[in-house]
Amino acid sequence: ILCEGEKGLIIIDQHAAHERLLFEKYKSRYEMQSISLEKFLIPIPMELSAEESFILSSYLEDFQSMGFEIDPVGEQVYAIRSQPSFIDQKDPKEMVREILDELSFLKRERRKAETIHTILVTLACHNAIRGNLILRKEEMEELVESLYPFNLSATCPHGRPIFFQLPLEELNKQFRRR
């Protein structure tokens, strides 16, 4: 998204920006313990590899604190009974697998804060608008307005910049106007 600022051109990464906003929203809900659940009428069965099964059993309490109800129903088979209601993800199995993949990189001597952070980042990333999605003008304006509380050094939860400014002096220099 390109915007005109007082001092130059502002270039916004729409995925990184939306990811930061979702992360802050999800984090706030978690901290306030106000995560509502979307319970499934029929539990969704999910077969996992041995490694995925080990990771899930190691972090099951953390999944539950985030609104996922997942129960073992067999050897390496689980039933997903609910997910956080704020998730727009269509396939809960895919979301759980993505989180398990991210958690596999954590050290085995886990810290709850680090685990929850990883889950929140994964949820935000996979629910954020994609960088190649063409937004309507109103959607762009809404996203830009939501970014006002953030400063120019703000990043997405992965550390990538949300936006940067190209100063007018640099633009003039590039077009050989000065």
Secondary structure, DSSP 8 states (H G I E B T S, - for coil): -EEE-SSEEEEE-HHHHHHHHHHHHHHHHHHTT---EEEEEEEEEEE--HHHHHHHHHHHHHHHHTT-EEEEEETTEEEEEEEETT---S-HHHHHHHHHHHHTTS-SS--HHHHHHHHHHHHHHHHS--TT----HHHHHHHHHHTTTS-TT-B-TTS-BSEEEEEHHHHHHHTT--
